[in-house]
């Protein structure tokens, strides 16, 4: 009798999982998208704050970067600038994915 009850519970569980398989996968996918969006957001904030340390004097706070343009404009991006650019693009893509995941 006890084994029959165990088999019935397993059978019921399997039927429920088969019925809601797509719904469970979608919730897991939404959770992954939200977590990834949060991680990208935090990374973007940190990288921008690290870049702001280059212009940390008082003029840099108000958008005056004249001190750093005395010898001409920098050509290209440094490593931190490339990381920030990549995170910004990833943030935009993940924003669209998050909005789509919320609409489903």
Secondary structure by P-SEA (a helix, b strand, c coil): caaaaaaaaaaaaaaaaaaaaaaaaaaaaaaaaaaaaaaaaaaaaaaaaaaaccccccccccccccccccccccccccaaaaaaaaaaaaaaaaaaaaaaaaac
